[in-house]
């Protein structure tokens, strides 16, 4: 049997790719930078919002857990509440362009508008590069970034791990709690939780 030697550069590239796919951004880490096109065709950079709190919401309209938080009004309420306090809310769809659940900019824009959503922008990460750089696992998967670019919360939106819209009302919302503490100058009590929802469609 003949052994095939993989060139060292190729081997290192494969190892890096595998590591990148498995990477998960945790609380306390620097938030990976990105430039993604929004549903209106505008390029949006995380660096544009340095000096502000930023919420990253991984989303997918096909996911019943995402629909739970929109049909209950929970997600829109958070977007409006914190957008009104100068927090930048970015909804990111990392469904790969080759997947059957991929949404075009128009489809994604129409869905968000139909929900009465109010993020600062809805971004289409059609290559899934940004989702992978954060290690986003589920929809929803939430990250809160502080004004210096550090992740101060990463994980689930709340503690009711179900797809039932009725559960959103009585849940403890980790994102609201993290933002309330951080914007008051306090440390975030719960900085990391296990996300729940549908898998990101890489």
ZIRA-V462062 format. One record per backbone hydrogen bond with DSSP energy under -0.5 kcal/mol. CO is the residue of the C=O (numbers start at 1). NH is the residue of the N-H. E is the energy in kcal/mol with one decimal. If there is no record, write none. Layout:
# ZIRA-V462062
co=(CO,CO)
nh=(NH,NH)
e=(E,E)
This chain:
# ZIRA-V462062
co=(3,5,7,8,9,10,11,12,13,14,15,16,17,18,19,20,26,29,34,36,37,38,42,44,45,46,47,49,53,54,55,55,56,56,57,58,60,63,64,65,66,67,68,69,70,73,74,75,76,77,78,79,80,82,82,83,87,88,88,89,89,89,90,91,92,92,93,96,99,104,105,106,107,108,109,110,111,112,112,113,121,121,122,123,123,124,125,126,128,129,130,131,131,134,137,139,141,142,143,144,144,145,146,147,149,150,151,153,154,155,157,157,159,160,163,164,165,166,166,167,171,172,172,173,174,175,176,177,178,179,180,181,181,182,187,189,191,193,198,200,201)
nh=(5,7,11,12,13,14,15,16,17,18,19,20,21,22,23,23,29,151,46,44,124,41,38,36,48,49,50,52,88,145,57,90,58,143,92,140,63,67,68,69,70,71,72,75,73,77,78,79,80,81,82,83,84,85,87,86,89,55,90,91,120,121,57,123,59,94,125,99,102,108,109,110,111,112,113,114,115,116,117,116,91,123,39,93,125,126,128,97,132,133,134,135,136,25,200,198,58,155,56,152,153,54,149,51,31,146,28,144,193,142,174,175,161,162,165,167,168,169,170,171,173,159,174,177,178,179,180,181,182,183,184,184,186,185,189,191,154,195,139,202,96)
e=(-0.6,-0.5,-2.7,-2.6,-2.0,-2.5,-2.3,-2.5,-2.6,-2.3,-2.4,-2.8,-2.2,-1.3,-0.9,-0.5,-2.1,-3.1,-1.9,-3.1,-2.3,-2.1,-3.1,-2.6,-1.1,-2.1,-1.4,-1.9,-2.7,-3.3,-0.6,-3.1,-0.6,-2.0,-3.2,-0.7,-2.2,-2.5,-1.7,-1.3,-1.4,-3.5,-1.5,-2.9,-0.8,-2.0,-1.9,-2.6,-2.5,-2.7,-2.6,-1.9,-1.8,-1.0,-2.4,-1.4,-0.6,-3.0,-0.6,-0.5,-2.5,-1.2,-2.7,-3.6,-2.7,-0.7,-2.2,-2.3,-1.8,-2.8,-2.6,-2.7,-2.1,-2.4,-2.4,-2.2,-1.4,-0.6,-2.4,-1.0,-2.2,-0.5,-1.6,-2.9,-0.8,-1.5,-1.8,-2.5,-2.3,-1.9,-1.6,-1.0,-2.5,-2.3,-1.8,-1.7,-2.2,-2.5,-3.0,-3.0,-1.3,-2.4,-2.3,-2.1,-2.9,-3.0,-3.6,-2.4,-1.9,-2.8,-1.2,-1.2,-0.9,-2.3,-0.6,-1.8,-1.3,-0.7,-0.5,-0.7,-0.7,-1.1,-0.8,-2.0,-2.5,-2.5,-2.6,-2.2,-2.7,-2.6,-0.7,-0.6,-2.8,-1.7,-0.6,-0.7,-1.5,-0.6,-2.0,-1.9,-2.8)
